[in-house]
């Protein structure tokens, strides 16, 4: 073990520990800040640690706590299994369904479709090799920045997922043309076909307390004789003489309301997502009521769920800044894909400086509230700044046009989503300022979504560890 690692463990009396990351640039007085993600007995902690000299074996001290990351989709862990779903607006309470606005669909079909998408997306296409539910994911550029946020749905035909596999990629309608160009750029010799099927389907969102009775997932495997040359789960091109061999088709448990879709795991509140033919609507019980498409947008803003190019400006944000790790859009165990290297490096360093979160707008002289509330009668809707507008920590920095600490995404009425510096939230208690370019100044307050993973206060933990160490030393003395 390297000397600085051994000294670190001795100083904090930490055992069974793994440390990841690398040192930062030297600062004054020959001091070095070491950014580390450490695992203590299976419990992950993150922080910055300082020592006088990187090659020295003493004087390691805690500098500041950084944000805790998660590997798995947080919706699947035990905390969210017991999560109590609460709507933030009375209109959204109960059982509802709504057509999702501004969504388009691309069909990818062909025997190489799984292999083709596996090298482009942040999630693991092997999960969909047998059909069933879709998942959330993103496409990145080579620099590791988000280009498109999408859902990928296996195109189940009634109760089966046949070969060659076919998938529907759901994206923002305004990004449809660019996404098709992005996909075609990587086709090369892959045996896939890319088709715009936006005119054939609609996307629906359902939520409420009775969804478990409408969506059942299970799978069994059956074998059917055919003259096709490749099996459904085989993505290799090596076997060209297998005519007459059987292929595998996966049987999907019949769903009461649709064959194509998934549980929306971005947030515990988001419910189900269905892909239905354009002339059909969800077959739901009478107690489900349909809402206007705009309610979908308002609801996901209230719950802090970003979506579309208003929130993810192509080529600007990184996946962790965009909450893809929180929303289950990244598989940390899959192999290489476009943009993977920088994404993994950012994750293992353990520092995410910005996040997308809900905000509420107030008039300049209005007192902020402690709770995020939608005001449908607000007169701010026509005056709000456009997307990408800067967010500033004070009126002075706003007037001097200093560097903003965040940028606005989507906004409706008096609420919105914005990318904001996490450090500035602690310094200013989440209160900021914005201007719309017409002389109007607004107060902006950020709110941390209730479904985000809870961050452990490492300052307190470190103090407790030091106190315990002192007590043990006194007893041993």
Legacy VTK file of the C-alpha trace (Angstrom):
# vtk DataFile Version 3.0
C-alpha trace
ASCII
DATASET POLYDATA
POINTS 477 float
0.000 0.000 0.000
1.239 3.476 -0.836
2.444 5.582 2.102
-0.196 8.300 1.802
-2.970 5.712 1.718
-1.640 3.935 4.806
-1.288 7.247 6.672
-4.825 8.218 5.690
-6.195 4.998 7.144
-4.166 5.329 10.345
-5.144 8.974 10.829
-8.878 8.247 10.614
-8.758 4.739 12.064
-10.502 3.466 8.939
-10.276 -0.176 7.934
-11.580 -2.180 5.001
-11.385 0.913 2.854
-10.892 1.519 -0.849
-9.964 4.924 -2.221
-10.487 6.217 -5.744
-9.442 9.407 -7.507
-6.343 11.523 -7.938
-4.753 14.626 -6.481
-5.748 18.124 -7.625
-3.405 20.943 -8.550
-1.062 22.257 -5.882
-2.166 25.424 -4.165
-0.350 27.885 -1.908
2.095 26.802 0.791
2.835 23.594 -1.065
-0.481 22.127 0.103
-2.294 19.607 -2.043
-6.023 18.973 -2.138
-6.779 15.298 -2.696
-10.270 14.590 -3.964
-11.323 11.098 -2.973
-14.263 8.756 -2.976
-13.816 6.305 -0.136
-15.750 3.196 0.782
-15.811 2.504 4.506
-17.109 -0.974 5.267
-19.432 -0.772 2.267
-20.637 2.775 3.135
-19.666 5.359 0.518
-18.327 8.744 1.637
-16.970 11.558 -0.466
-14.776 14.499 0.372
-11.731 16.628 -0.144
-8.674 15.847 1.950
-5.670 18.094 2.396
-2.067 17.369 3.247
1.003 19.589 3.346
2.927 17.524 0.820
1.589 14.833 -1.450
4.645 12.658 -0.862
4.587 13.222 2.890
3.157 10.655 5.282
1.548 13.005 7.805
-0.821 15.933 8.280
-3.787 14.576 6.333
-6.928 16.509 7.277
-10.525 16.770 6.099
-11.248 19.919 4.064
-14.850 19.730 2.924
-17.600 17.279 2.141
-18.661 16.714 -1.437
-21.821 15.238 -2.804
-22.580 11.575 -2.349
-23.122 9.579 -5.541
-25.074 6.409 -6.203
-24.327 3.458 -8.461
-27.700 1.819 -8.868
-30.963 3.438 -9.890
-32.196 4.944 -6.598
-35.779 4.055 -7.463
-34.891 0.371 -7.024
-33.380 0.588 -3.560
-35.154 -0.031 -0.277
-35.692 3.642 0.567
-37.829 4.223 -2.503
-39.733 0.977 -2.180
-41.228 2.505 0.973
-41.391 6.009 -0.498
-44.667 7.788 0.167
-45.847 9.424 -3.030
-47.246 12.921 -2.516
-48.459 15.238 -5.251
-47.479 18.888 -5.042
-50.616 20.211 -6.738
-54.258 19.319 -6.019
-55.054 18.908 -9.722
-52.615 15.980 -9.905
-53.975 14.088 -6.907
-55.696 10.792 -7.632
-55.521 8.496 -10.672
-54.882 10.254 -13.982
-53.514 9.768 -17.465
-52.247 12.341 -19.935
-50.802 12.439 -23.429
-47.153 13.479 -23.221
-46.612 16.551 -25.421
-43.777 17.186 -27.893
-42.530 13.603 -28.163
-41.426 11.746 -31.313
-40.473 8.130 -31.966
-37.760 6.460 -34.044
-37.839 2.737 -34.824
-34.550 0.833 -34.894
-35.006 -2.642 -36.391
-32.454 -5.223 -37.482
-30.416 -8.140 -36.217
-27.635 -5.750 -35.102
-29.951 -3.280 -33.355
-28.924 -4.268 -29.801
-25.221 -4.215 -30.610
-25.605 -0.915 -32.486
-27.401 0.896 -29.655
-25.155 -0.633 -26.991
-22.224 1.421 -28.251
-24.159 4.696 -28.263
-26.324 4.788 -25.140
-25.526 5.242 -21.454
-27.758 2.374 -20.325
-27.272 -1.347 -20.948
-29.134 -2.649 -24.003
-28.593 -6.231 -22.823
-31.406 -5.615 -20.342
-33.770 -5.298 -23.320
-32.472 -8.258 -25.321
-35.530 -10.303 -24.319
-38.047 -7.507 -24.702
-40.310 -6.411 -21.857
-40.075 -2.976 -20.264
-38.082 -0.108 -21.700
-35.731 2.211 -19.824
-34.452 5.771 -19.634
-31.066 6.690 -21.101
-29.127 9.322 -23.029
-26.886 9.771 -26.045
-23.590 11.616 -25.465
-21.051 13.289 -27.695
-17.391 12.129 -27.626
-16.645 14.769 -24.962
-19.130 13.162 -22.590
-21.831 15.843 -22.805
-25.530 15.095 -23.178
-26.941 15.356 -26.693
-30.360 13.711 -26.288
-32.365 12.290 -23.401
-34.512 9.381 -24.543
-36.498 6.327 -23.581
-35.836 3.079 -25.439
-38.801 0.679 -25.605
-38.697 -2.893 -26.990
-41.387 -3.228 -29.644
-43.309 -6.125 -28.144
-45.891 -7.601 -30.487
-48.815 -8.644 -28.317
-47.204 -11.089 -25.856
-43.957 -11.741 -27.744
-40.688 -10.024 -28.624
-39.761 -11.505 -32.009
-36.542 -11.575 -33.995
-35.071 -9.458 -35.528
-35.415 -7.178 -32.503
-37.084 -3.816 -32.925
-36.931 -0.837 -30.562
-38.708 2.516 -30.345
-36.559 5.462 -29.289
-38.654 8.197 -27.703
-37.190 11.720 -27.881
-38.056 15.407 -27.878
-39.824 16.309 -31.134
-37.495 19.266 -31.663
-34.474 16.935 -31.500
-35.868 14.304 -33.875
-33.935 15.348 -36.997
-30.639 15.743 -35.142
-31.027 12.388 -33.389
-31.652 10.586 -36.697
-28.526 12.208 -38.144
-26.572 11.183 -35.041
-27.706 7.565 -35.367
-27.027 7.321 -39.098
-23.505 8.618 -38.552
-22.645 5.426 -36.637
-24.542 2.842 -38.704
-21.606 1.956 -41.006
-22.108 -1.757 -41.821
-24.523 -2.531 -38.997
-27.621 -4.403 -40.132
-30.169 -1.917 -38.827
-32.892 0.236 -40.312
-33.834 3.649 -38.904
-37.423 4.823 -39.435
-39.316 7.881 -38.201
-42.595 6.493 -36.808
-43.774 9.610 -34.960
-46.989 9.714 -36.987
-47.962 6.188 -35.856
-47.793 6.473 -32.054
-48.551 8.671 -29.075
-46.799 8.641 -25.704
-48.956 8.491 -22.563
-48.190 8.951 -18.879
-50.290 7.388 -16.113
-50.005 7.822 -12.365
-51.986 7.125 -9.236
-52.363 4.688 -6.358
-53.814 1.849 -8.441
-51.135 1.433 -11.111
-49.877 -1.892 -9.739
-53.114 -3.499 -10.874
-52.553 -2.363 -14.457
-48.915 -3.218 -15.176
-47.526 -6.735 -14.665
-44.087 -7.816 -15.797
-42.863 -11.372 -16.162
-41.183 -13.376 -18.878
-40.864 -16.957 -20.035
-38.945 -18.325 -22.984
-40.374 -20.455 -25.779
-38.697 -21.845 -28.877
-40.241 -21.820 -32.343
-38.844 -23.489 -35.481
-37.990 -21.149 -38.344
-35.571 -20.722 -41.237
-34.046 -17.507 -39.832
-30.261 -17.700 -39.519
-29.666 -16.094 -36.114
-31.125 -16.431 -32.626
-32.854 -13.534 -30.907
-30.194 -13.186 -28.243
-27.241 -13.558 -30.628
-25.620 -10.360 -31.873
-22.570 -11.993 -33.491
-22.056 -12.034 -37.236
-19.840 -15.127 -37.224
-22.421 -17.806 -38.097
-23.722 -17.500 -41.631
-24.814 -21.074 -42.295
-27.425 -21.741 -39.621
-30.498 -22.017 -41.851
-33.129 -24.169 -40.259
-32.001 -23.624 -36.650
-34.686 -22.553 -34.141
-34.810 -18.974 -32.838
-35.788 -17.799 -29.372
-38.836 -15.597 -28.803
-39.555 -14.214 -25.353
-43.119 -14.234 -24.109
-44.094 -11.106 -22.212
-46.886 -11.285 -19.639
-49.981 -9.676 -21.141
-50.525 -6.181 -19.836
-53.978 -4.795 -19.296
-53.271 -1.425 -20.884
-50.540 -1.891 -23.499
-47.660 -3.949 -24.849
-45.005 -1.222 -25.248
-43.902 0.919 -22.318
-42.212 0.934 -18.940
-42.358 2.116 -15.384
-40.892 5.617 -15.421
-38.059 5.157 -12.921
-36.702 8.683 -13.176
-38.672 9.542 -10.064
-41.003 7.596 -7.723
-43.834 9.944 -8.705
-43.769 9.485 -12.477
-45.872 6.315 -12.808
-46.161 4.449 -16.124
-45.157 5.421 -19.643
-47.034 3.827 -22.555
-46.578 3.836 -26.324
-49.932 3.355 -28.089
-51.114 3.655 -31.691
-52.127 7.181 -32.527
-55.828 6.295 -32.746
-55.956 4.691 -29.287
-55.888 5.880 -25.684
-55.118 3.869 -22.528
-57.763 1.318 -21.537
-58.031 2.247 -17.882
-60.768 1.889 -15.249
-63.424 4.549 -14.851
-61.768 6.152 -11.845
-58.861 7.316 -14.040
-59.420 10.771 -15.516
-57.597 12.405 -18.426
-55.802 15.724 -17.943
-54.541 18.265 -20.458
-51.028 17.628 -21.894
-49.708 20.759 -20.188
-50.345 19.121 -16.799
-47.642 16.580 -17.566
-45.087 19.365 -17.964
-46.209 21.150 -14.798
-46.155 17.942 -12.789
-42.642 16.886 -13.763
-41.336 20.399 -13.043
-42.844 20.240 -9.564
-41.150 16.886 -8.969
-37.823 18.060 -10.401
-37.689 15.783 -13.468
-35.900 17.408 -16.440
-36.805 16.412 -19.986
-36.194 17.655 -23.520
-33.859 20.191 -25.069
-35.063 23.029 -22.831
-33.428 21.261 -19.877
-30.678 19.409 -21.758
-29.221 21.861 -24.233
-27.350 19.584 -26.667
-23.610 19.452 -26.022
-23.639 21.590 -22.843
-24.437 19.540 -19.711
-22.696 16.467 -18.338
-24.803 13.393 -17.423
-24.240 13.717 -13.659
-25.135 17.412 -13.732
-28.303 16.377 -15.539
-29.224 13.871 -12.769
-28.969 10.806 -15.009
-27.302 8.949 -12.146
-30.247 9.789 -9.860
-32.828 8.966 -12.560
-31.411 5.567 -13.505
-30.209 6.677 -16.950
-26.653 5.294 -16.616
-25.446 1.729 -16.187
-22.043 1.855 -14.474
-21.253 -1.769 -15.269
-21.692 -1.794 -19.047
-18.806 -1.535 -21.477
-17.614 1.287 -23.690
-19.915 3.734 -25.460
-19.542 7.184 -26.947
-18.699 9.629 -24.122
-18.143 6.884 -21.528
-14.595 7.779 -20.475
-15.260 11.259 -19.110
-18.557 10.151 -17.550
-16.846 7.401 -15.548
-13.961 9.673 -14.585
-16.378 12.272 -13.207
-18.245 9.609 -11.281
-15.178 8.008 -9.678
-13.707 11.373 -8.701
-16.954 11.807 -6.779
-17.524 15.537 -7.328
-20.583 16.985 -9.056
-20.635 20.753 -8.748
-23.998 21.467 -10.398
-27.400 19.809 -10.534
-30.737 20.448 -12.244
-33.428 21.174 -9.663
-36.820 22.909 -9.315
-36.997 26.663 -8.770
-39.762 29.131 -7.993
-39.971 32.717 -9.203
-40.980 35.674 -7.051
-41.339 39.374 -7.663
-38.343 41.417 -6.583
-40.025 42.626 -3.379
-41.873 39.379 -2.614
-40.864 37.165 0.303
-39.914 33.601 -0.705
-41.860 30.649 0.697
-40.472 27.464 2.247
-42.451 25.199 -0.070
-42.529 24.850 -3.845
-46.013 25.889 -4.946
-47.547 26.248 -8.402
-49.569 29.424 -8.945
-51.610 28.962 -12.111
-52.859 32.554 -11.909
-49.369 34.023 -11.706
-48.741 37.014 -13.954
-45.050 36.125 -14.225
-45.560 33.627 -17.054
-45.291 36.225 -19.838
-42.327 37.988 -18.209
-40.077 35.053 -17.333
-36.571 34.910 -18.796
-35.982 32.585 -21.774
-34.139 29.231 -21.439
-30.357 29.417 -20.824
-30.729 32.790 -19.031
-28.171 33.289 -16.260
-28.873 32.950 -12.534
-26.890 35.191 -10.168
-26.211 35.037 -6.415
-26.949 38.749 -5.809
-28.407 41.840 -7.457
-24.899 43.353 -7.603
-23.519 40.426 -9.610
-26.604 40.573 -11.834
-26.173 44.281 -12.572
-22.453 43.820 -13.296
-23.169 40.803 -15.487
-20.657 38.660 -13.677
-20.342 34.967 -14.373
-23.688 33.257 -13.547
-23.815 30.404 -11.052
-26.545 28.620 -13.006
-28.806 28.679 -16.042
-32.542 28.446 -16.496
-34.070 25.479 -18.308
-37.810 25.177 -18.754
-40.286 27.479 -16.963
-44.058 27.622 -16.603
-46.141 30.109 -14.609
-44.063 30.736 -11.460
-41.976 27.526 -11.473
-39.155 26.054 -13.529
-36.082 23.852 -13.660
-32.536 25.199 -13.604
-28.932 24.011 -13.510
-27.471 25.546 -10.321
-24.160 25.382 -8.478
-24.528 23.267 -5.333
-21.948 25.315 -3.426
-23.904 28.518 -4.040
-27.085 26.944 -2.716
-25.450 26.470 0.694
-23.921 29.951 0.658
-27.106 31.824 -0.233
-29.721 29.442 1.230
-30.973 28.765 -2.283
-31.984 32.367 -3.020
-30.865 33.906 -6.331
-31.749 36.609 -8.851
-32.580 36.727 -12.555
-33.462 39.331 -15.182
-35.553 38.919 -18.326
-33.728 41.493 -20.449
-36.671 43.907 -20.296
-35.738 45.572 -17.024
-37.610 43.125 -14.766
-35.711 41.432 -11.917
-36.976 38.307 -10.169
-36.084 36.458 -7.029
-35.463 32.765 -7.569
-35.441 30.086 -4.902
-34.203 26.531 -5.478
-35.726 23.432 -3.894
-34.096 20.019 -3.472
-36.495 17.263 -4.654
-37.706 14.940 -1.918
-36.764 11.831 -3.935
-33.059 12.679 -4.229
-30.705 10.367 -2.312
-30.059 11.707 1.159
-26.552 13.107 1.684
-24.805 12.150 4.904
-23.206 15.049 6.748
-19.576 13.995 6.694
-18.509 16.889 8.911
-20.545 15.438 11.746
-19.428 11.913 10.962
-15.804 12.991 10.969
-16.186 14.779 14.301
-17.872 11.714 15.775
-15.080 9.467 14.495
-12.462 11.750 16.034
-14.325 11.822 19.358
-14.610 8.025 19.337
-10.906 7.719 18.590
-10.063 10.068 21.470
-12.273 8.100 23.838
-10.664 4.831 22.754
-7.208 6.316 23.280
-8.161 7.476 26.773
-9.479 4.021 27.655
-6.402 2.297 26.305
-4.204 4.739 28.236
LINES 1 478
477 0 1 2 3 4 5 6 7 8 9 10 11 12 13 14 15 16 17 18 19 20 21 22 23 24 25 26 27 28 29 30 31 32 33 34 35 36 37 38 39 40 41 42 43 44 45 46 47 48 49 50 51 52 53 54 55 56 57 58 59 60 61 62 63 64 65 66 67 68 69 70 71 72 73 74 75 76 77 78 79 80 81 82 83 84 85 86 87 88 89 90 91 92 93 94 95 96 97 98 99 100 101 102 103 104 105 106 107 108 109 110 111 112 113 114 115 116 117 118 119 120 121 122 123 124 125 126 127 128 129 130 131 132 133 134 135 136 137 138 139 140 141 142 143 144 145 146 147 148 149 150 151 152 153 154 155 156 157 158 159 160 161 162 163 164 165 166 167 168 169 170 171 172 173 174 175 176 177 178 179 180 181 182 183 184 185 186 187 188 189 190 191 192 193 194 195 196 197 198 199 200 201 202 203 204 205 206 207 208 209 210 211 212 213 214 215 216 217 218 219 220 221 222 223 224 225 226 227 228 229 230 231 232 233 234 235 236 237 238 239 240 241 242 243 244 245 246 247 248 249 250 251 252 253 254 255 256 257 258 259 260 261 262 263 264 265 266 267 268 269 270 271 272 273 274 275 276 277 278 279 280 281 282 283 284 285 286 287 288 289 290 291 292 293 294 295 296 297 298 299 300 301 302 303 304 305 306 307 308 309 310 311 312 313 314 315 316 317 318 319 320 321 322 323 324 325 326 327 328 329 330 331 332 333 334 335 336 337 338 339 340 341 342 343 344 345 346 347 348 349 350 351 352 353 354 355 356 357 358 359 360 361 362 363 364 365 366 367 368 369 370 371 372 373 374 375 376 377 378 379 380 381 382 383 384 385 386 387 388 389 390 391 392 393 394 395 396 397 398 399 400 401 402 403 404 405 406 407 408 409 410 411 412 413 414 415 416 417 418 419 420 421 422 423 424 425 426 427 428 429 430 431 432 433 434 435 436 437 438 439 440 441 442 443 444 445 446 447 448 449 450 451 452 453 454 455 456 457 458 459 460 461 462 463 464 465 466 467 468 469 470 471 472 473 474 475 476
